[in-house]
Amino acid sequence: MISPILKYKRYMLLFLVVFVSFLLLSIHGKLSRSSDNYLGIISSVFYPFQNTANRVFRWSSNTIMEYVDVEKLKEENMKVNKELNELRGEYSRLREAIHENARLRNLLALKTKVPVKTIPAEVIARDSTVWFKTIIVNKGSDEGVEKDMAVISPDGIVGKVVDAGKKTSVIQLILDPNCSIGAIIQRSRAQGIVEGDVKGLLRMKYLSKDSDIEKDDIVVTSGIGGIFPKGLPIGYISDIDRQSSHLFKYATIIPSASFSKIEEVLIVKNHPNLDLSRNLKE
Amino acid sequence: MRIVKYVAIIIACTIIQTSILPNLKTGRVILDLPLILTIYFGLFEGAEAGILMGFFLGFFQDFFSGSILGLQAFSKGLAGFVVGNTSGRLMITSQFVQILYLAIISIGEGLFKYLILRIFHFHGIFRDIFINVIIPQALLNIIIGVLIINGIVWLMKIRRV
């Protein structure tokens, strides 16, 4: 005969899981992944593995691409294959260095243009779900990163810090449906709120009916809210919804930053309500 | 020994899910490896393994995403229970059964997460989420999930031989 404990083990486990989940959900917001509590330990434990896995993946995808090229060359010239392999390996490393150099130059140019203190950071992981749009960078509270700091790239605004661990930080991208930014149309100065959507675009809401907006208008941050400095490029308008039944106009925005390709970002340390429009126009 | 295996799987899965799979994104969708493994454990190792693996895989997925801590732990723990509790008399090695579970659980888990997120004032519109997130996610989980589940079954067979 099966003992009652064994018989109902799965239900007891289910009850436990539901209870713990409810507990976690109910203290949502109060519980931070940051270093000052025990959850920070998990970040610290996983950080080296994630960093290594990310680097190994980048290296192996480059190697695979190289292999494909080498296979083509093999057919054309069997005799010089070995030498070619070595040369292509070297070339790959150099090409990677050139790309990295160009990216870092852009980042440095932005850093010098923007008159605020910034922390350069490297993307080490991306959100593993499609529900949220976040990235993890290799800088945390040890380097001075704090919650609600703005994150930018040479192309435009990237997002904000939602959680700062000891060595890593979680950045909520502006594409996240829960991220709202005060925005302004650069040409006509019409104001609205920009929010992310699950389709990977942005939506500008609450534009007054008589506001002057056109396709391809550039949208920048308005500085309202205090997180993002004024004048940072968000994107450009690709579509305008002018339905007469609505109280406001809505616009679809294509973001300036290429989120799938971001590898390095700048975290803005402080910005005493600066207007960066002039600095970024130069 | 069993617990070491489970811990190793949770760690490996978390690293793959956070550092590698986002780079192999198909369209807007990222493969939900923790859910596929939860279904595998629920089918082949029973409800208890399904619940526990689902909970911990979900917890770490929550931890390394912008998610609400506890959301995926809850949905995946529940998924593990549903799979383990309903598959007892089914022929779990049949690919039809596996596809059926991958489809139902992927869609069900997506809907469940949407419901929970609504409580936390999630802004997404249901139609957009269903068409752009839940359905593509379920399709990707089915296609790759069958391969992963059968791959693990095959590996287990070889180990036994």
Interface residues (C-beta under 8 A of the other chain):
Chain A: K9 R10 L13 L14 V17 V18 V20 S21 F22 L23 L24 L25 H28 L31 R33 L39 I42 S43 F46 F49 Q50 A53 N54 F57 S61 I124 A125 R126 D127 S128 T129 V130 W131 F132 K133 T134 I136 V162 V170 Q172 D176 P177 N178 E195 D197 V198 K199 G200 S260
Chain B: I11 T14 I15 I16 Q17 T18 S19 I20 L21 P22 N23 K25 R28 V29 I30 D32 G46 A47 E48 I51 L52 G54 F55 F59 F60 Q61 F63 F64 S65 G66 S67 I68 L69 G70 L71 Q72 A73 F74 G77 L78 F81 G84 N85 K113 I116 L117 F120 F122 H123 G124 D128 I129 N132 V133 Q137
